Amino acid sequence: MGWHSSPLAFFGSENPQKLARAVPDTSWLLNATLSLLAAACGCGDSVSNPPPQPSAKEALYLSTGLSSGPILTYIFDTGTGTVGIPTPIAGPTAGIDMKVYPGGNFLYVSDFDSGSVFAYSIDRSTGRLTTLAGSPFVFQGHTGNGGPIAIDPAGKFLFSSNAVGAIVSFNINSQTGVLTPTTASAINDNNQPVYLLVDPTGKFLIASNQADSSGRNYSVFSINSTSAVLFEVQGSPFTFGQDTKPQQIALNSSGSVLYAALSNSQQVNALNFDSTSGTITAIQGAPYPAQSLPSSIVLLPNGQFLYAGNGGAGSISQYSVNTSTGALTTSNVIQANNPVFLDVDSSGQFLLDISESSNMLSVYKIDSATGVPTLLNNTNFPSGAGVRSASFLVPLQ
């Protein structure tokens, strides 16, 4: 879940007015000759109207219920805001979470049915996926349905939780992407984590907990940088309201503010995150109103606006972000197709809304000044796709 054409330089005479006065009777001939030469070589328009630079492409991966190939690859064109025809590849029967390796070379998918992790290499030119040797990967003794996964920023470890909250870890081979279980024992988050996130320092694993009828909304674990052993930090799990059922969580670029979609209380929360201790504290004025069943959130790359997908209301809530404090101000609500996943392209120009119930991808153009998204186009997924999870966009080279 930032990522450009260069200006053209024109060179001419040091003093064209002086040159014109010195040879007034031949300037017409010079101009005519230059025009003929330009026409002959076909380069006249390239000076006054240079050809557009190729649009940047970014890959989007979706986990579906399709028997023909449950993982779909879509290529998003950041020039036109459109996607092409999807390419399928074999994968898990119930891919519940997807994460991209830092730098974009590998894709990992957690399978709810088997509890294993499927892995793919990503062709950075085309976005094409290739199944890694040995995939899917299993942590022996880690039983139960698969749940959320997370990767640390350095790309050393992948953390995997099952549905009841037993969290294990894998070493990641940075060259091949292959996973091998670490020697760290499983640690239990008994509050049913639904989303995992590693902070930018790589020191802490944060979980949003769904079984929070009496609180315990967020669990935080310190990460041993050598062994991947997890230790729950003092004060964890942290409570901010009861029965809020936080879903997706996200940190701002500095890792100092944690945002959460609160599906059960129809709100979005903003919380201070201490990257030294792993402690979470309240921000005055938070949480902020959303609409029915917000489950997905995304920040613009510049951090100025945040969007929440309200799956139950068929809308997207837009918030302005105070980049000093992290506080939010509700600024707009846009009608949408029951969004369950949101993403923004690397340039911050487009907002992508994935709707499971409508079986559709909607693309919105974002106003750079106001942050307001305007619907640009809709793309229907293949019949029966039933999108279960999605990756963040991967820029291609």
Buried (B, 14 or more C-beta within 10 A) or exposed (E): BEBEEEEEEEEEEEEEEEBEEEEEEEBEEEEEEEEEEBEEEEEBEEEEEEEEEEBBBBBBBBBBEBEEBBBBBBBBBBEEBBBEEBBBBEBBEBBBBBBBBBEBBBBBBBBBEBBBBBBBBBBBEBBBBEBBEEBBBBBEEBEEBBBBBBBBEEBBBBBBBBBBBBBBBBBBEBEBBBBEBBEBEBBEBEBBBBBBBBBBBBBBBBBBBBBBEEBBBBBBBBBBBEEBBBEBBEEBBBBBBEEBBBBBBBBBEEBBBBBBBBBBBBBBBBBBBBBEBBBBEBBEEBBBBBBEBBBBBBBBBEBBBBBBBBBEBBBBBBBBBBBEBBBBEBBBBBEBBBBBBBBBBBBBBBBBBBBBEBBBBBBBBBEEEEBBBEBBEEBEBBEEBBBBBBBBBBBBE
